[in-house]
Every structure is written in C-alpha cells, then in structure tokens.
C-alpha cells in the first residue's frame, strides 16, 4: 500500500472529524440563539401587553 494513499485517507478522515466538530458547535450555538430569541420574544410580547393595558387605563 502506498504511503500517499494512507496519507490521503488520514487527511480525509481528519477533515471529516473537523467538520463534525464544527457542526456540533454550530448546533449548540443555534440552540443558544433560539433560546435567546424566545426569551426576547416573550419579553416583547409582555411589554406590548403592558403598553396596551396602560393605554386603555390612561
């Protein structure tokens, strides 16, 4: 077996492992971002409800 073939397989495997790690990190970051967007959306909805209640009362 040629050493260039072994090197090519090792490089391809390493590249796939790096891509897998990056995909995992991206997935975790997307989950965090989705949680933050949900929190901000709920806060905006609550503020809009408070504003609507204040405008009715005033």
DAZI-V914726 format. One record per residue. N is the residue number from 1. RES is the residue in one small letter. OMEGA is omega in degrees with one decimal (NA if undefined). D_LAST is the distance of its C-alpha to the last C-alpha in Angstrom with 1 decimal. Layout:
n:N res:RES omega:OMEGA d_last:D_LAST
n:N res:RES omega:OMEGA d_last:D_LAST
//
This chain:
n:1 res:x omega:-176.8 d_last:84.3
n:2 res:x omega:-179.8 d_last:83.4
n:3 res:x omega:178.7 d_last:81.3
n:4 res:x omega:176.8 d_last:79.2
n:5 res:x omega:177.9 d_last:78.2
n:6 res:x omega:179.5 d_last:77.3
n:7 res:x omega:179.5 d_last:75.2
n:8 res:x omega:178.7 d_last:73.5
n:9 res:x omega:178.4 d_last:72.5
n:10 res:x omega:178.5 d_last:71.3
n:11 res:x omega:178.4 d_last:69.2
n:12 res:x omega:178.1 d_last:67.7
n:13 res:x omega:178.5 d_last:66.9
n:14 res:x omega:178.3 d_last:65.4
n:15 res:x omega:178.0 d_last:63.3
n:16 res:x omega:177.4 d_last:62.0
n:17 res:x omega:178.3 d_last:61.2
n:18 res:x omega:178.2 d_last:59.2
n:19 res:x omega:176.9 d_last:57.3
n:20 res:x omega:178.0 d_last:56.6
n:21 res:x omega:178.8 d_last:55.3
n:22 res:x omega:177.9 d_last:53.0
n:23 res:x omega:177.1 d_last:51.7
n:24 res:x omega:177.8 d_last:51.0
n:25 res:x omega:178.2 d_last:49.1
n:26 res:x omega:179.3 d_last:47.1
n:27 res:x omega:178.8 d_last:46.2
n:28 res:x omega:178.8 d_last:45.0
n:29 res:x omega:177.7 d_last:42.9
n:30 res:x omega:177.5 d_last:41.4
n:31 res:x omega:178.7 d_last:40.4
n:32 res:x omega:179.3 d_last:38.7
n:33 res:x omega:179.0 d_last:36.9
n:34 res:x omega:178.1 d_last:35.8
n:35 res:x omega:179.8 d_last:34.5
n:36 res:x omega:177.9 d_last:32.5
n:37 res:x omega:178.3 d_last:31.1
n:38 res:x omega:179.0 d_last:30.1
n:39 res:x omega:179.7 d_last:28.3
n:40 res:x omega:179.0 d_last:26.5
n:41 res:x omega:178.4 d_last:25.5
n:42 res:x omega:178.4 d_last:24.1
n:43 res:x omega:178.1 d_last:22.2
n:44 res:x omega:179.0 d_last:20.7
n:45 res:x omega:178.4 d_last:19.8
n:46 res:x omega:178.8 d_last:18.1
n:47 res:x omega:178.3 d_last:16.1
n:48 res:x omega:177.4 d_last:15.2
n:49 res:x omega:177.5 d_last:14.2
n:50 res:x omega:180.0 d_last:12.0
n:51 res:x omega:178.8 d_last:10.4
n:52 res:x omega:177.3 d_last:10.0
n:53 res:x omega:179.5 d_last:8.6
n:54 res:x omega:-179.5 d_last:5.9
n:55 res:x omega:176.4 d_last:5.2
n:56 res:x omega:-176.5 d_last:5.6
n:57 res:x omega:-174.9 d_last:3.8
n:58 res:x omega:NA d_last:0.0
//
